[in-house]
Amino acid sequence: MSTETVTITEVCPRDGFQNLPRVLDTDVKVRVINELIDCGFNQIEVSSFVHPKAIPQLQDAEEVFEKINRNENVTFRALVPNLKGLERAITSKVEKIKLMLSASDSHSLSNANCLTAEALEGFKPLVEKCSENRVTLTGSISVAFGCPYEGKVPLKRLIDICKKYGELGIKEISLADTAGMANPVLTRKVVKELYKQFPDFKFSLHMHNTRGMAFANIVAAYEEGIRDFDSSVAGFGGCPYSPNASGNISTEDLVHGFEEMGISTGIDLDKVLETGRCLGKLYNGHVDSFILKAGKNSDLKISPKQQSKIGN
């Protein structure tokens, strides 16, 4: 049995559902989330408390949190953009909050209608509110490995953002390849330097598979010490403010890849595949999962010659 382990956070209910062409029925969302709970995830990103006009697909965040089967073994996380969203999340008894922040000003203006520095400054009342209500607060850096509007993001900018997060008392940060522009060399360089600068921080990785590089980047980050990764069942997802962005790496591919490497995820892959197939029937054009298409390595077949002998 493997002694190496990783933690995988399922983000399809937020990142996946927000990018669908039409609003998914609330009860369907709840059913999918309850199925994912049974798959063995320690953490699930359930929704985002954004303005309904901004992302109508997630306008039912309160109702979803109310209806899902809460489980003490699972942390239920939500994304919030501002104080109003945080207040809604606290009312819904969300246990863990993830802040929205872009590494580049161009993406920040599109995503949050303000510059990156302004967004960071605006987090102060959210930090106070979470402290008052004993809610866990984590940070994120979107387009950390490349911006679709500005190109490469200077490493110094990531370091400066992490410093600001640290000053706010936030030391758990998700690094997101929102536009799918990362490569393993860049990923290794960024992760290594950030751990060097902030050895007491906990970094996680949120990789989109826009150019097919997500798993290679994840392995590079794993080799540099990251043990927490986001993924989305069936590869659903995408960013409304990143042109041509595809979904996150599929949970099936990530779990299968790690398990084949002898690294335990604690996730029931067969149950994940069942959920992925169901979602694929609803939104077949959005499925981006190698394992859903090809099956697991362990799904062995009878060779044609063996079949011929059996038939005789």
N, C-alpha and C positions, 0 to 999 in steps of 0.2 A: 504493500500500500504506500502511495506517495506521501512524503512528509512536506512537500512543497504545496502551498495553497495560495489561491487568489480569491478576491471578493469581486463579484460581478453585480452591478446594479442594473436592473431592468428599467429602461426609459421609454419603451414604446407607448405607454399610456399618455405620456406628455409629448415627447419629441416625435413619436410616430403619428399619433392622432392629430397633432396640430397641423400636419402637412397634407392631410387627406383633402381631396377635392370637395367633399361634402361632409357635413356634420354627422358624426356617428351617433347613433341612438345611445342615450345614457345607460340604459339597461344592458346594452351590448358591451359598452366600456366596462361596466361593473363586472359582467360575466368574465370578460377577458382578464381583468385584474385579479379576480378571485382564482382563476385558473393559474395565473402566474404566481400567486401566493403559494399555491400547492406545488410549484416546481422546485421550491427550496431556496428562493432568493432571500438574502438577509435585508435587502433594501430595494424598494421600488419607487421610482419617481412617478407619482400618480397624475399630477396635472400642473398647471401654471395659473396663478391668480393675476392674469393680465386683464386689461379692459376687454370686454366682450366684442367691441368693435374692431379691436386690433387683431385678435385671433378668435373668431366665433366658434371654431371647433372645440375650444376649451371653456366656453361660457358656463358650463354646468359643473365647474370644479367643486363647488360646495356640495351639490347633490351627489357627486361621485364619492367624495370623502365620507358622506353620510351613509351611503349604501354598501360600501365594500366591507368585506369580512375582516375586521381588524384582528391582528395577530401579534401577540407580544414578542414573537421571535422575528418579526419583520419591522423595519423602520420605514415609515411612509414619508417620502420627501416631496416637496413642491418647490417650484420656481416662482420667485416674486420679483417684480420690477421696481416697486416703490412702496411707500408707507401704506397707502390704501390697500394694495394687494396683500401686504403683510397682515393688516388688520383682518382681512377676510380669511386668511390662512389660519390665524390664531383662533378665530371664531370656529373654524372647522376642525380645530384640535390637531393641526398638522404638527408632527414631532420634529421635523427637520426642514429648515429653509435653505434654499440655494439662491444666492444673489445673481443677478444678470449684469455682466460687464463685458465690454469689448476691448480688445487690445489696441485697436486702431480707432482714431477719431471718426473716420469715414463710416465704418461699420456701426459705431456707437450712435452717430447721428441718425442712421437708418433704423437702428434697433431700439434706441432709447430717446432719440430726439435731443441729445446733448453730447458734449465732448466727454471723453473718458475721465478726465480729471474732475469734471462736474458731477459725473455719475458717482465717483468714489466719495466725493464730498457729501453727496446726498445720502450716502449709506449711514451716516452717523445716527440719525434718529431711529433707523431700523435696528442698529446695534443696541441702542438703549431699550427699544421696545422688546426685543428678543430677550435681553437680560432680565427685564422686569417680569416677563412671562415664562422664564426658564425654558426657552425654545432654542434648540441648537441651530447655529447660524454658520453656513459655509459660503465660500466664495467661488467664483468661476472666472475664467478668462477665455472668452470666445475669440475666434480667429487667431489663436496664440501661435500657430505655425504658418500663418500666411493669410493675408486679407485679399478678398476678390477685387477690392477697389485700390488698395495701396501696394499690394505685393508683399514682399518679405517684411516681417515684423522684427525690428532690432531687439536683440536679446536684452539690451539695457532697458528697454521699455517694459519688458516682462519683469525684470528685476525691480524696477521702480514701482510697478503695480503691486508686486508682492510685498514690498516694503510698506506701502500704504495700507494694504490689507493687514499686515502685522501690527501697524499702529492702531488699527481698529480692533485688535484682539482676535482677528480671524486668521487661523493658521491651517485650515483645511481648504485646499483650493483645487478645483477641477480645471485641467488644461484641455481646451477643446480645439480640435482641428475642424472647425465649422465648415470651411470651404474645401476640405480634403486636399490640402496643398502640401502636407508633410511628407517627408521621406525618412527612412531609418537613420541616416547619418544626422539629419537635422534634429530628429526626435531625441536621439542619444545625446547630442550636444546640449540641447535645451534642458533636458531632465538632469543631466550631470551638473550643469552650472547652477541650476536652481537649488538642487540639493546641497551643493557646495556653499551657496550663499545663505540658504535657509535650512539647516540640518534638522531643526525641530518642527518643520512644517510637514503636513501630510498631503502629498500630491496624488491626484487621480487623473485618469486619462479618459477623454470623451472623443472618440475618433469616428469621423464620417468616412465612408468608403467610396467617395466620389470618383477617385482614380484608381481604385483597387489596391491601395497601399495600406489599408487600416491594420490588417493582422501583422504585417511586417513591422509597422511602426510600434504596435503593441508589444511585440517580442523584444524590440530594441529597448523600449521603456522598462519592460520587465527585467531585462538584464542590467539596467541601471538602478533598479530598486523599487520601482512602482509595483504595487500589489493590488490596486483598486482600479477597476475599469467599468465603464458604462457600455451597454449594448442594447439592441432593440430586436425583439422577436421578429423574424422574417425580414429583417433589415429595413423596417419601416422608419421613416423620419425625413428630416431635412429642415433647413432654416429659411423662413419666408424672406429674410433679408440678406441671403447669400445666393446670387444667381447660379442656377444649375446644380445646387447642392443636393446630393442624394442622401439616403438614410445613413444611420449609424451602422457600424459593423453588425451583422446579424448575431443574435445571441447564440443561435445554433452553431454558427461557424466558430465563434469565440470559445464556447464551451468544448466543442469537439476538438479544436486545435490544441487547447491547453491540456485536455485529458489525454490526447494522443502523445503529448510531450511528457506525460507523467506528472502533470501539475493538477491538483485537485481543485474543483470549483464548487463542489457541494450541490450542483444543480442536476436535476433529473432531465437529461437531454431528451428522452422519449416524450415526456410531457410537454416540453418546450416545442418539440416538433408538431405535436398534436395541435397546440394553439396556433402555431405558424401556419399549418395547413388550413385551419378554419379561417384565419385572417386572409389567407391567399384566395379563398373562395369568394370573399367579400370584395377584395381589392387586388385582383391578380396582377395588375400592372405595376403594383408597388412592391412586390416581393423581390428581394435581392439577397438570396441565401443559397450558397453553394450546397450546403448539406440538405436543404429541402429538395433541391433538384437532383443531386447525385446520391444522397444517402450517406450513412456512416461507413467508415472503413470496415467495420465489423459486419456490415450487411452483405455477406458473401453470397455468391450465386453458383448455380450448378453450370459447369461448362457445357457447351453444345455437344461435345463428344461423350461426356458423362450422361447427358440427357438422352443421347441416342442409344447408349448401352442399356439405360434403365428402361427405355421404351421397348427394347427388344427382349 
